[in-house]
Amino acid sequence: MINETIGIILICIGVAFDFLGVLGLVRLPDVYNRLQAATKCVTFGSAGIMLGVLFIQGFTNFGFKAVLGIVFIFLTSPVAAHAISRAAHRSGIALTKESIIDTYAKDKELKEELLIGEETNL
């Protein structure tokens, strides 16, 4: 009985994170802010839902698959978001006017890669 209650609470928290992530996708101004909202949505929302399923189902085959899903999401979602944001910055997608700092513009590695790319094109 208590496991089901905890599971339902975790599922509701996960759905709330997913809902707030969708609002962030609609309301935020540029691709970088939207990507941050989507990453939080997927990581915490979906993981919360799967953790709730684990509490309800217990350590059965279904519960074990939920744990594997949580681990997979925690490992892949931040890496994918970083790769997408770096590719967006390298392709020249501008930040919104309200952005305060652009740390990729200060990154020497990125400037060196661009210089090396220009030298090979000559």
MMTF fields as JSON, N, C-alpha, C and O atoms, coordinates in Angstrom:
{
  "mmtfVersion": "1.0.0",
  "mmtfProducer": "UNKNOWN",
  "numBonds": 487,
  "numAtoms": 488,
  "numGroups": 122,
  "numChains": 1,
  "numModels": 1,
  "chainsPerModel": [1],
  "groupsPerChain": [122],
  "chainIdList": ["A"],
  "bondAtomList": [4, 2, 8, 6, 12, 10, 16, 14, 20, 18, 24, 22, 28, 26, 32, 30, 36, 34, 40, 38, 44, 42, 48, 46, 52, 50, 56, 54, 60, 58, 64, 62, 68, 66, 72, 70, 76, 74, 80, 78, 84, 82, 88, 86, 92, 90, 96, 94, 100, 98, 104, 102, 108, 106, 112, 110, 116, 114, 120, 118, 124, 122, 128, 126, 132, 130, 136, 134, 140, 138, 144, 142, 148, 146, 152, 150, 156, 154, 160, 158, 164, 162, 168, 166, 172, 170, 176, 174, 180, 178, 184, 182, 188, 186, 192, 190, 196, 194, 200, 198, 204, 202, 208, 206, 212, 210, 216, 214, 220, 218, 224, 222, 228, 226, 232, 230, 236, 234, 240, 238, 244, 242, 248, 246, 252, 250, 256, 254, 260, 258, 264, 262, 268, 266, 272, 270, 276, 274, 280, 278, 284, 282, 288, 286, 292, 290, 296, 294, 300, 298, 304, 302, 308, 306, 312, 310, 316, 314, 320, 318, 324, 322, 328, 326, 332, 330, 336, 334, 340, 338, 344, 342, 348, 346, 352, 350, 356, 354, 360, 358, 364, 362, 368, 366, 372, 370, 376, 374, 380, 378, 384, 382, 388, 386, 392, 390, 396, 394, 400, 398, 404, 402, 408, 406, 412, 410, 416, 414, 420, 418, 424, 422, 428, 426, 432, 430, 436, 434, 440, 438, 444, 442, 448, 446, 452, 450, 456, 454, 460, 458, 464, 462, 468, 466, 472, 470, 476, 474, 480, 478, 484, 482],
  "bondOrderList": [1, 1, 1, 1, 1, 1, 1, 1, 1, 1, 1, 1, 1, 1, 1, 1, 1, 1, 1, 1, 1, 1, 1, 1, 1, 1, 1, 1, 1, 1, 1, 1, 1, 1, 1, 1, 1, 1, 1, 1, 1, 1, 1, 1, 1, 1, 1, 1, 1, 1, 1, 1, 1, 1, 1, 1, 1, 1, 1, 1, 1, 1, 1, 1, 1, 1, 1, 1, 1, 1, 1, 1, 1, 1, 1, 1, 1, 1, 1, 1, 1, 1, 1, 1, 1, 1, 1, 1, 1, 1, 1, 1, 1, 1, 1, 1, 1, 1, 1, 1, 1, 1, 1, 1, 1, 1, 1, 1, 1, 1, 1, 1, 1, 1, 1, 1, 1, 1, 1, 1, 1],
  "groupList": [{"groupName": "MET", "atomNameList": ["N", "CA", "C", "O"], "elementList": ["N", "C", "C", "O"], "formalChargeList": [0, 0, 0, 0], "bondAtomList": [1, 0, 2, 1, 3, 2], "bondOrderList": [1, 1, 2], "singleLetterCode": "M", "chemCompType": "L-PEPTIDE LINKING"}, {"groupName": "ILE", "atomNameList": ["N", "CA", "C", "O"], "elementList": ["N", "C", "C", "O"], "formalChargeList": [0, 0, 0, 0], "bondAtomList": [1, 0, 2, 1, 3, 2], "bondOrderList": [1, 1, 2], "singleLetterCode": "I", "chemCompType": "L-PEPTIDE LINKING"}, {"groupName": "ASN", "atomNameList": ["N", "CA", "C", "O"], "elementList": ["N", "C", "C", "O"], "formalChargeList": [0, 0, 0, 0], "bondAtomList": [1, 0, 2, 1, 3, 2], "bondOrderList": [1, 1, 2], "singleLetterCode": "N", "chemCompType": "L-PEPTIDE LINKING"}, {"groupName": "GLU", "atomNameList": ["N", "CA", "C", "O"], "elementList": ["N", "C", "C", "O"], "formalChargeList": [0, 0, 0, 0], "bondAtomList": [1, 0, 2, 1, 3, 2], "bondOrderList": [1, 1, 2], "singleLetterCode": "E", "chemCompType": "L-PEPTIDE LINKING"}, {"groupName": "THR", "atomNameList": ["N", "CA", "C", "O"], "elementList": ["N", "C", "C", "O"], "formalChargeList": [0, 0, 0, 0], "bondAtomList": [1, 0, 2, 1, 3, 2], "bondOrderList": [1, 1, 2], "singleLetterCode": "T", "chemCompType": "L-PEPTIDE LINKING"}, {"groupName": "GLY", "atomNameList": ["N", "CA", "C", "O"], "elementList": ["N", "C", "C", "O"], "formalChargeList": [0, 0, 0, 0], "bondAtomList": [1, 0, 2, 1, 3, 2], "bondOrderList": [1, 1, 2], "singleLetterCode": "G", "chemCompType": "PEPTIDE LINKING"}, {"groupName": "LEU", "atomNameList": ["N", "CA", "C", "O"], "elementList": ["N", "C", "C", "O"], "formalChargeList": [0, 0, 0, 0], "bondAtomList": [1, 0, 2, 1, 3, 2], "bondOrderList": [1, 1, 2], "singleLetterCode": "L", "chemCompType": "L-PEPTIDE LINKING"}, {"groupName": "CYS", "atomNameList": ["N", "CA", "C", "O"], "elementList": ["N", "C", "C", "O"], "formalChargeList": [0, 0, 0, 0], "bondAtomList": [1, 0, 2, 1, 3, 2], "bondOrderList": [1, 1, 2], "singleLetterCode": "C", "chemCompType": "L-PEPTIDE LINKING"}, {"groupName": "VAL", "atomNameList": ["N", "CA", "C", "O"], "elementList": ["N", "C", "C", "O"], "formalChargeList": [0, 0, 0, 0], "bondAtomList": [1, 0, 2, 1, 3, 2], "bondOrderList": [1, 1, 2], "singleLetterCode": "V", "chemCompType": "L-PEPTIDE LINKING"}, {"groupName": "ALA", "atomNameList": ["N", "CA", "C", "O"], "elementList": ["N", "C", "C", "O"], "formalChargeList": [0, 0, 0, 0], "bondAtomList": [1, 0, 2, 1, 3, 2], "bondOrderList": [1, 1, 2], "singleLetterCode": "A", "chemCompType": "L-PEPTIDE LINKING"}, {"groupName": "PHE", "atomNameList": ["N", "CA", "C", "O"], "elementList": ["N", "C", "C", "O"], "formalChargeList": [0, 0, 0, 0], "bondAtomList": [1, 0, 2, 1, 3, 2], "bondOrderList": [1, 1, 2], "singleLetterCode": "F", "chemCompType": "L-PEPTIDE LINKING"}, {"groupName": "ASP", "atomNameList": ["N", "CA", "C", "O"], "elementList": ["N", "C", "C", "O"], "formalChargeList": [0, 0, 0, 0], "bondAtomList": [1, 0, 2, 1, 3, 2], "bondOrderList": [1, 1, 2], "singleLetterCode": "D", "chemCompType": "L-PEPTIDE LINKING"}, {"groupName": "ARG", "atomNameList": ["N", "CA", "C", "O"], "elementList": ["N", "C", "C", "O"], "formalChargeList": [0, 0, 0, 0], "bondAtomList": [1, 0, 2, 1, 3, 2], "bondOrderList": [1, 1, 2], "singleLetterCode": "R", "chemCompType": "L-PEPTIDE LINKING"}, {"groupName": "PRO", "atomNameList": ["N", "CA", "C", "O"], "elementList": ["N", "C", "C", "O"], "formalChargeList": [0, 0, 0, 0], "bondAtomList": [1, 0, 2, 1, 3, 2], "bondOrderList": [1, 1, 2], "singleLetterCode": "P", "chemCompType": "L-PEPTIDE LINKING"}, {"groupName": "TYR", "atomNameList": ["N", "CA", "C", "O"], "elementList": ["N", "C", "C", "O"], "formalChargeList": [0, 0, 0, 0], "bondAtomList": [1, 0, 2, 1, 3, 2], "bondOrderList": [1, 1, 2], "singleLetterCode": "Y", "chemCompType": "L-PEPTIDE LINKING"}, {"groupName": "GLN", "atomNameList": ["N", "CA", "C", "O"], "elementList": ["N", "C", "C", "O"], "formalChargeList": [0, 0, 0, 0], "bondAtomList": [1, 0, 2, 1, 3, 2], "bondOrderList": [1, 1, 2], "singleLetterCode": "Q", "chemCompType": "L-PEPTIDE LINKING"}, {"groupName": "LYS", "atomNameList": ["N", "CA", "C", "O"], "elementList": ["N", "C", "C", "O"], "formalChargeList": [0, 0, 0, 0], "bondAtomList": [1, 0, 2, 1, 3, 2], "bondOrderList": [1, 1, 2], "singleLetterCode": "K", "chemCompType": "L-PEPTIDE LINKING"}, {"groupName": "SER", "atomNameList": ["N", "CA", "C", "O"], "elementList": ["N", "C", "C", "O"], "formalChargeList": [0, 0, 0, 0], "bondAtomList": [1, 0, 2, 1, 3, 2], "bondOrderList": [1, 1, 2], "singleLetterCode": "S", "chemCompType": "L-PEPTIDE LINKING"}, {"groupName": "HIS", "atomNameList": ["N", "CA", "C", "O"], "elementList": ["N", "C", "C", "O"], "formalChargeList": [0, 0, 0, 0], "bondAtomList": [1, 0, 2, 1, 3, 2], "bondOrderList": [1, 1, 2], "singleLetterCode": "H", "chemCompType": "L-PEPTIDE LINKING"}],
  "groupTypeList": [0, 1, 2, 3, 4, 1, 5, 1, 1, 6, 1, 7, 1, 5, 8, 9, 10, 11, 10, 6, 5, 8, 6, 5, 6, 8, 12, 6, 13, 11, 8, 14, 2, 12, 6, 15, 9, 9, 4, 16, 7, 8, 4, 10, 5, 17, 9, 5, 1, 0, 6, 5, 8, 6, 10, 1, 15, 5, 10, 4, 2, 10, 5, 10, 16, 9, 8, 6, 5, 1, 8, 10, 1, 10, 6, 4, 17, 13, 8, 9, 9, 18, 9, 1, 17, 12, 9, 9, 18, 12, 17, 5, 1, 9, 6, 4, 16, 3, 17, 1, 1, 11, 4, 14, 9, 16, 11, 16, 3, 6, 16, 3, 3, 6, 6, 1, 5, 3, 3, 4, 2, 6],
  "groupIdList": [1, 2, 3, 4, 5, 6, 7, 8, 9, 10, 11, 12, 13, 14, 15, 16, 17, 18, 19, 20, 21, 22, 23, 24, 25, 26, 27, 28, 29, 30, 31, 32, 33, 34, 35, 36, 37, 38, 39, 40, 41, 42, 43, 44, 45, 46, 47, 48, 49, 50, 51, 52, 53, 54, 55, 56, 57, 58, 59, 60, 61, 62, 63, 64, 65, 66, 67, 68, 69, 70, 71, 72, 73, 74, 75, 76, 77, 78, 79, 80, 81, 82, 83, 84, 85, 86, 87, 88, 89, 90, 91, 92, 93, 94, 95, 96, 97, 98, 99, 100, 101, 102, 103, 104, 105, 106, 107, 108, 109, 110, 111, 112, 113, 114, 115, 116, 117, 118, 119, 120, 121, 122],
  "secStructList": [7, 2, 2, 2, 2, 2, 2, 2, 2, 2, 2, 2, 2, 2, 2, 2, 2, 2, 2, 2, 2, 2, 2, 2, 2, 2, 2, 7, 1, 1, 2, 2, 2, 2, 2, 2, 2, 2, 2, 2, 0, 0, 0, 0, 0, 0, 2, 2, 2, 2, 2, 2, 2, 2, 2, 2, 2, 7, 1, 1, 2, 2, 2, 2, 2, 2, 2, 2, 2, 2, 2, 2, 2, 2, 2, 2, 2, 2, 2, 2, 2, 2, 2, 2, 2, 2, 2, 2, 2, 2, 6, 6, 7, 7, 7, 7, 6, 6, 7, 7, 7, 7, 2, 2, 2, 2, 7, 2, 2, 2, 2, 2, 2, 2, 2, 2, 2, 2, 2, 2, 2, 7],
  "xCoordList": [0.819, 0.0, 0.863, 0.595, 1.899, 2.761, 3.616, 3.911, 4.02, 4.797, 3.989, 4.519, 2.712, 1.859, 1.686, 1.683, 1.542, 1.389, 2.651, 2.573, 3.807, 5.076, 5.243, 5.692, 4.888, 4.988, 4.106, 4.532, 2.893, 1.981, 2.494, 2.394, 3.041, 3.599, 4.775, 4.881, 5.662, 6.803, 6.357, 6.94, 5.341, 4.815, 4.225, 4.424, 3.513, 2.945, 4.048, 3.93, 5.109, 6.235, 6.886, 7.242, 7.039, 7.606, 6.747, 7.27, 5.436, 4.533, 4.609, 4.55, 4.741, 4.869, 6.149, 6.126, 7.267, 8.507, 8.335, 8.79, 7.689, 7.459, 6.602, 6.877, 5.575, 4.71, 5.481, 5.346, 6.292, 7.084, 8.135, 8.453, 8.666, 9.607, 8.951, 9.551, 7.718, 6.98, 6.692, 6.797, 6.333, 6.138, 7.427, 7.394, 8.548, 9.831, 10.136, 10.685, 9.787, 10.003, 9.188, 9.642, 8.003, 7.127, 7.514, 7.483, 7.875, 8.026, 9.442, 9.591, 10.465, 11.824, 12.272, 11.802, 13.187, 13.437, 14.356, 14.125, 15.374, 16.301, 16.565, 16.099, 17.323, 17.543, 18.283, 18.042, 19.161, 19.957, 19.094, 19.214, 18.236, 17.33, 16.307, 15.975, 15.816, 14.851, 15.497, 14.867, 16.74, 17.445, 17.635, 17.545, 17.897, 18.035, 16.718, 16.706, 15.611, 14.307, 13.982, 13.45, 14.297, 14.008, 14.859, 14.387, 16.1, 16.971, 16.49, 16.47, 16.102, 15.556, 14.277, 14.047, 13.462, 12.196, 12.428, 11.818, 13.304, 13.544, 14.229, 13.841, 15.236, 16.016, 15.187, 15.076, 14.61, 13.906, 12.471, 11.976, 11.804, 10.418, 10.292, 9.567, 11.003, 10.909, 11.514, 10.997, 12.61, 13.206, 12.27, 12.184, 11.571, 10.604, 9.456, 9.016, 8.98, 7.906, 8.388, 7.681, 9.582, 10.096, 10.424, 10.272, 10.865, 11.104, 9.791, 9.731, 8.735, 7.412, 6.938, 6.347, 7.192, 6.832, 7.612, 7.067, 8.884, 9.689, 9.091, 9.031, 8.647, 8.043, 6.739, 6.447, 5.964, 4.688, 4.9, 4.265, 5.781, 5.98, 6.916, 6.801, 7.837, 8.828, 9.965, 10.061, 10.82, 11.959, 11.574, 12.077, 10.684, 10.318, 11.071, 11.912, 10.756, 11.372, 11.043, 11.897, 9.808, 9.365, 10.075, 10.478, 10.229, 10.931, 12.403, 12.976, 13.013, 14.424, 14.608, 15.599, 13.666, 13.729, 13.576, 14.183, 12.788, 12.651, 13.969, 14.349, 14.666, 15.968, 16.968, 17.723, 16.98, 17.877, 17.539, 18.436, 16.261, 15.853, 16.312, 16.746, 16.222, 16.682, 18.181, 18.628, 18.953, 20.409, 20.735, 21.592, 20.063, 20.3, 19.995, 20.772, 18.89, 18.525, 19.523, 19.916, 19.94, 20.9, 22.254, 22.963, 22.623, 23.904, 23.85, 24.814, 22.758, 22.725, 22.135, 22.551, 21.205, 20.529, 21.473, 21.445, 22.3, 23.213, 24.25, 24.603, 24.731, 25.726, 25.109, 25.728, 23.903, 23.224, 22.93, 23.093, 22.507, 22.22, 23.49, 23.452, 24.6, 25.857, 26.269, 26.697, 26.145, 26.526, 25.646, 26.14, 24.356, 23.447, 23.753, 23.775, 23.989, 24.267, 25.602, 25.725, 26.577, 27.866, 27.745, 28.33, 26.993, 26.784, 26.004, 26.289, 25.03, 24.271, 25.169, 25.059, 26.053, 26.947, 27.952, 28.238, 28.48, 29.463, 28.845, 29.531, 27.56, 26.909, 26.468, 25.961, 26.653, 26.41, 25.04, 24.644, 24.309, 23.005, 23.243, 23.907, 22.697, 22.967, 22.165, 21.087, 22.743, 22.032, 21.01, 21.094, 20.065, 19.081, 19.72, 20.783, 19.091, 19.643, 19.754, 20.61, 18.903, 18.914, 20.039, 20.265, 20.746, 21.839, 22.966, 23.315, 23.524, 24.531, 25.939, 26.782, 26.206, 27.565, 27.534, 26.598, 28.576, 28.733, 30.084, 31.113, 30.082, 31.344, 31.993, 33.215, 31.211, 31.821, 32.627, 33.63, 32.212, 32.964, 34.329, 35.277, 34.446, 35.721, 36.598, 37.77, 36.041, 36.738, 37.845, 37.568, 39.072, 40.203, 40.176, 40.6, 39.688, 39.64, 38.784, 39.157, 37.654, 36.758, 37.404, 37.284, 38.082, 38.758, 39.886, 40.089, 40.619, 41.709, 41.171, 41.771, 40.045, 39.452, 39.025, 39.182, 38.489, 38.083, 39.292, 39.24, 40.376, 41.586, 42.195, 42.639, 42.219, 42.763, 41.905, 42.432, 40.589, 39.696, 39.916, 39.824, 40.21, 40.476, 41.807, 41.927, 42.81, 44.107, 44.009, 44.683, 43.195, 43.068, 42.284, 42.432, 41.459, 40.691, 41.517, 41.111, 42.67, 43.507, 44.243, 44.99],
  "yCoordList": [-1.192, 0.0, 1.255, 2.182, 1.304, 2.484, 2.594, 3.699, 1.446, 1.471, 2.061, 2.813, 1.719, 2.271, 3.774, 4.512, 4.234, 5.664, 6.426, 7.471, 5.908, 6.545, 6.518, 7.5, 5.41, 5.3, 6.31, 6.926, 6.478, 7.439, 8.862, 9.679, 9.168, 10.501, 10.76, 11.844, 9.768, 9.93, 10.084, 10.869, 9.348, 9.48, 10.875, 11.48, 11.383, 12.741, 13.797, 14.761, 13.623, 14.553, 14.482, 15.51, 13.275, 13.114, 13.757, 14.388, 13.603, 14.231, 15.75, 16.454, 16.261, 17.712, 18.23, 19.278, 17.51, 17.905, 17.887, 18.802, 16.865, 16.803, 17.971, 18.556, 18.313, 19.431, 20.749, 21.556, 20.964, 22.189, 22.242, 23.319, 21.098, 21.055, 21.425, 22.111, 20.973, 21.335, 22.832, 23.467, 23.4, 24.851, 25.591, 26.624, 25.074, 25.684, 25.626, 26.576, 24.526, 24.421, 25.453, 25.976, 25.743, 26.691, 28.133, 28.986, 28.413, 29.799, 30.368, 31.585, 29.553, 30.089, 30.606, 30.119, 31.599, 32.349, 31.707, 31.892, 30.972, 30.459, 28.971, 28.356, 28.414, 26.969, 26.486, 25.371, 27.286, 26.863, 26.771, 25.816, 27.749, 27.709, 26.593, 25.915, 26.402, 25.321, 23.962, 23.045, 23.836, 22.576, 22.274, 21.12, 23.308, 23.121, 22.644, 21.742, 23.248, 22.842, 21.414, 20.64, 21.064, 19.706, 18.668, 17.568, 19.009, 18.065, 17.803, 16.657, 18.859, 18.678, 17.856, 16.991, 18.132, 17.426, 15.935, 15.121, 15.588, 14.168, 13.503, 12.41, 14.154, 13.526, 13.312, 12.186, 14.371, 14.245, 13.762, 13.01, 14.175, 13.757, 12.272, 11.557, 11.814, 10.401, 9.501, 8.415, 9.948, 9.147, 9.07, 8.024, 10.153, 10.114, 9.157, 8.423, 9.171, 8.244, 6.799, 5.949, 6.526, 5.152, 4.737, 3.566, 5.666, 5.341, 5.031, 4.132, 5.773, 5.46, 4.09, 3.361, 3.734, 2.394, 1.334, 0.28, 1.605, 0.662, 0.457, -0.674, 1.54, 1.392, 0.606, -0.182, 0.812, 0.102, -1.367, -2.243, -1.644, -3.016, -3.833, -5.058, -3.174, -3.897, -4.367, -3.967, -5.216, -5.713, -6.943, -8.043, -6.736, -7.773, -7.479, -6.582, -8.249, -7.977, -6.559, -5.86, -6.154, -4.826, -3.734, -2.719, -3.932, -2.968, -2.856, -1.767, -3.99, -3.98, -3.218, -2.506, -3.358, -2.601, -1.104, -0.295, -0.731, 0.684, 1.222, 2.349, 0.442, 0.871, 1.039, 2.011, 0.108, 0.236, 1.476, 2.152, 1.77, 2.976, 4.242, 5.188, 4.271, 5.43, 5.634, 6.757, 4.57, 4.67, 5.153, 6.019, 4.603, 4.999, 6.482, 7.186, 6.956, 8.37, 9.273, 10.302, 8.912, 9.742, 9.803, 10.801, 8.755, 8.76, 9.456, 10.12, 9.322, 9.803, 11.198, 11.917, 11.597, 12.875, 14.076, 14.941, 14.178, 15.317, 15.336, 16.403, 14.17, 14.1, 14.547, 15.293, 14.091, 14.484, 15.977, 16.623, 16.535, 17.965, 18.784, 19.808, 18.343, 19.056, 18.995, 20.002, 17.835, 17.699, 18.565, 19.188, 18.604, 19.419, 20.901, 21.647, 21.34, 22.762, 23.174, 24.282, 22.315, 22.647, 22.716, 23.595, 21.798, 21.836, 23.083, 23.676, 23.477, 24.691, 25.915, 26.809, 25.966, 27.113, 27.139, 28.202, 25.998, 25.943, 26.272, 26.768, 26.003, 26.334, 27.784, 28.233, 28.525, 29.954, 30.393, 31.527, 29.544, 29.951, 30.905, 30.559, 32.088, 33.138, 32.927, 32.333, 33.441, 33.457, 34.583, 35.491, 34.522, 35.584, 36.852, 36.788, 37.981, 39.253, 39.301, 40.007, 38.564, 38.572, 37.739, 37.804, 36.962, 36.139, 37.024, 38.023, 36.652, 37.486, 37.088, 37.957, 35.785, 35.33, 34.205, 33.407, 34.166, 33.112, 32.449, 32.917, 31.375, 30.739, 30.004, 29.855, 29.545, 28.9, 29.895, 29.516, 31.161, 32.168, 32.402, 32.755, 32.214, 32.386, 31.13, 31.174, 30.029, 28.752, 28.748, 28.903, 28.575, 28.574, 27.355, 27.435, 26.235, 25.005, 25.202, 24.771, 25.843, 26.065, 26.987, 26.75, 28.029, 28.94, 28.227, 28.451, 27.37, 26.636, 25.667, 25.521, 25.0, 24.095, 24.846, 24.347, 26.036, 26.834, 27.283, 27.293, 27.653, 28.054, 26.883, 27.047, 25.714, 24.527, 24.19, 23.819, 24.317, 24.048, 25.002, 24.599, 26.279, 27.253, 26.972, 27.171, 26.508, 26.198, 25.0, 24.986, 24.006, 22.842, 23.169, 22.483, 24.198, 24.584, 25.403, 25.575, 25.911, 26.722, 25.912, 26.459],
  "zCoordList": [0.0, 0.0, 0.0, -0.764, 0.846, 0.907, -0.349, -0.804, -0.917, -2.155, -3.304, -4.123, -3.361, -4.419, -4.247, -5.233, -3.012, -2.756, -3.146, -3.792, -2.759, -3.132, -4.647, -5.24, -5.27, -6.723, -7.443, -8.42, -6.969, -7.595, -7.407, -8.323, -6.234, -5.993, -6.933, -7.508, -7.094, -7.998, -9.452, -10.2, -9.848, -11.209, -11.411, -12.465, -10.432, -10.539, -10.618, -11.375, -9.845, -9.92, -11.304, -11.879, -11.832, -13.173, -14.248, -15.166, -14.143, -15.105, -14.986, -15.994, -13.763, -13.566, -14.223, -14.867, -14.068, -14.734, -16.249, -16.935, -16.772, -18.216, -18.689, -19.737, -17.933, -18.303, -18.298, -19.218, -17.258, -17.195, -18.307, -18.811, -18.683, -19.799, -21.113, -21.94, -21.311, -22.522, -22.539, -23.588, -21.397, -21.324, -21.658, -22.326, -21.204, -21.52, -23.005, -23.562, -23.649, -25.091, -25.857, -26.874, -25.378, -26.058, -25.744, -26.631, -24.503, -24.05, -24.147, -24.26, -24.107, -24.054, -25.423, -26.451, -25.443, -26.67, -27.713, -28.908, -27.314, -28.324, -28.13, -27.171, -29.064, -29.084, -27.842, -27.381, -27.303, -26.145, -24.886, -24.118, -24.677, -23.536, -23.689, -22.716, -24.885, -25.126, -24.911, -24.384, -25.315, -25.118, -23.638, -23.219, -22.848, -21.403, -20.801, -19.964, -21.225, -20.706, -21.124, -20.329, -22.355, -22.834, -22.114, -21.828, -21.822, -21.125, -19.706, -19.257, -19.0, -17.655, -17.702, -16.857, -18.685, -18.848, -19.009, -18.315, -19.92, -20.184, -18.998, -18.585, -18.457, -17.392, -16.136, -15.651, -15.612, -14.337, -14.502, -13.662, -15.555, -15.747, -16.029, -15.337, -17.047, -17.416, -16.349, -16.085, -15.734, -14.667, -13.465, -12.823, -13.152, -12.051, -12.329, -11.444, -13.555, -13.926, -13.808, -13.267, -14.311, -14.235, -12.805, -12.456, -11.98, -10.576, -9.871, -9.031, -10.211, -9.668, -10.089, -9.292, -11.34, -11.819, -11.053, -10.727, -10.764, -9.985, -8.597, -8.113, -7.947, -6.625, -6.69, -5.791, -7.731, -7.838, -8.197, -7.61, -9.15, -9.633, -8.754, -8.7, -8.068, -7.276, -8.174, -9.334, -7.629, -8.398, -9.202, -8.97, -10.139, -11.098, -12.397, -12.452, -13.433, -14.733, -15.209, -15.753, -14.997, -15.415, -14.617, -15.184, -13.319, -12.474, -12.828, -12.803, -13.158, -13.557, -14.865, -15.029, -15.796, -17.047, -16.788, -17.49, -15.811, -15.439, -14.9, -15.218, -14.097, -13.57, -14.713, -14.734, -15.659, -16.804, -17.63, -18.133, -17.766, -18.476, -17.784, -18.441, -16.457, -15.695, -15.885, -16.118, -15.788, -15.958, -17.368, -17.545, -18.36, -19.745, -19.954, -20.6, -19.424, -19.578, -18.866, -19.416, -17.656, -16.929, -17.627, -17.505, -18.356, -19.043, -20.397, -20.778, -21.127, -22.501, -22.675, -23.583, -21.86, -22.065, -21.933, -22.809, -20.9, -20.825, -21.95, -22.452, -22.341, -23.411, -24.738, -25.496, -25.011, -26.252, -26.262, -27.298, -25.149, -25.085, -25.316, -25.999, -24.757, -24.972, -26.438, -27.003, -27.053, -28.46, -29.362, -30.302, -29.08, -29.885, -29.7, -30.679, -28.47, -28.24, -28.854, -29.378, -28.797, -29.412, -30.927, -31.56, -31.505, -32.955, -33.37, -34.41, -32.565, -32.866, -32.802, -33.641, -31.82, -31.695, -32.839, -33.39, -33.192, -34.276, -35.622, -36.516, -35.776, -37.046, -37.106, -38.134, -36.02, -36.038, -35.575, -35.842, -34.897, -34.374, -33.203, -32.226, -33.32, -32.334, -31.054, -31.05, -29.968, -28.698, -28.719, -29.546, -27.826, -27.72, -27.161, -26.545, -27.368, -26.896, -25.379, -24.847, -24.678, -23.221, -22.619, -21.41, -23.423, -22.908, -22.407, -23.037, -21.28, -20.632, -21.059, -21.283, -21.177, -21.441, -22.471, -22.523, -23.281, -24.28, -24.019, -24.508, -23.26, -22.884, -24.049, -24.07, -25.012, -26.176, -27.002, -27.607, -27.043, -27.791, -27.159, -27.86, -25.855, -25.158, -25.222, -24.849, -25.688, -25.687, -26.74, -27.93, -26.319, -27.254, -28.161, -29.314, -27.66, -28.459, -29.697, -30.787, -29.538, -30.659, -31.692, -32.894, -31.237, -32.153, -32.889, -34.082, -32.182, -32.822, -33.871, -34.936, -33.588, -34.565, -35.815, -36.929, -35.634, -36.787, -37.593, -38.823, -36.926, -37.633, -38.393, -39.53, -37.784, -38.453, -39.667, -40.716, -39.532, -40.651, -41.799, -42.958, -41.504, -42.557, -43.254, -44.463, -42.498, -43.089, -44.037, -45.067, -43.718, -44.587, -45.85, -46.861, -45.81, -46.992, -47.974, -49.124, -47.544, -48.425, -49.415, -50.226]
}
